Amino acid sequence: MEVKVHKKGIIVIPAEVRRRLNIKEGSVVELEIEGDKIILKRKMTLLDAYGVDKEMGDSAVKELVKLRKEEVEKENSV
């Protein structure tokens, strides 16, 4: 896609791109430079990340609970 650079370096992100990446007024985007390329990325917030990989989160919680139970058992056996 082509976008025009306006005064003070302002560019408009096309509506289609904003919808696809859920970029709204107030959203934060990250700008990276790679060689002669400019890369814009939507910055993920904690709210965006919540529930992204439920399976991984569930298994991590189960592992933490297991480890804590083991610690408690060791503490109680002393």
C-alpha positions in Angstrom: 0.0 0.0 0.0 1.1 3.5 -0.6 0.4 6.4 1.8 1.3 10.0 1.4 3.5 11.8 3.9 1.9 15.1 5.1 3.3 18.1 7.0 5.4 17.2 10.0 5.8 13.6 8.7 2.2 12.6 9.4 0.9 9.6 7.5 -2.6 8.1 7.6 -2.9 4.4 8.2 -5.6 3.1 5.8 -8.9 2.1 7.4 -8.6 -1.5 6.1 -5.3 -1.9 7.9 -6.6 -0.2 11.1 -9.6 -2.6 11.2 -7.5 -5.7 10.5 -5.0 -4.8 13.3 -7.6 -3.3 15.6 -5.9 0.0 15.7 -8.1 2.7 17.1 -7.7 6.3 18.3 -5.3 6.2 21.2 -3.7 2.9 20.1 0.1 2.8 20.4 2.2 1.5 17.5 5.9 0.7 17.5 8.1 2.0 14.7 11.2 0.1 13.7 13.8 0.8 11.1 15.4 -2.1 9.2 17.9 -0.8 6.7 15.8 1.4 4.4 12.5 0.1 5.6 10.1 1.5 8.2 8.1 -1.1 10.1 5.0 -0.2 12.1 3.7 -2.7 14.6 0.6 -2.5 16.8 1.9 -2.6 20.4 0.1 -5.3 22.3 -1.3 -4.3 25.7 -1.8 -6.7 28.6 -5.5 -6.7 27.8 -4.8 -7.7 24.2 -2.5 -10.5 25.4 -5.0 -11.9 27.9 -6.1 -15.3 26.8 -3.9 -15.4 23.6 -2.7 -18.9 24.4 -5.1 -20.3 26.9 -3.6 -23.8 26.8 -0.1 -22.5 27.5 -1.4 -20.3 30.3 -3.4 -23.2 31.9 -0.4 -25.6 31.8 1.8 -22.9 33.3 -0.7 -22.4 36.1 -0.9 -26.2 36.7 2.9 -26.4 36.9 3.1 -23.6 39.4 0.4 -25.2 41.6 2.2 -28.5 41.4 5.6 -26.9 42.4 3.9 -25.0 45.2 2.3 -28.1 46.6 5.7 -29.9 46.5 7.2 -26.9 48.5 4.4 -27.0 51.1 4.9 -30.8 51.5 8.6 -30.3 52.0 8.0 -27.6 54.6 5.5 -29.7 56.5 7.7 -32.7 56.6 10.6 -30.9 58.3 
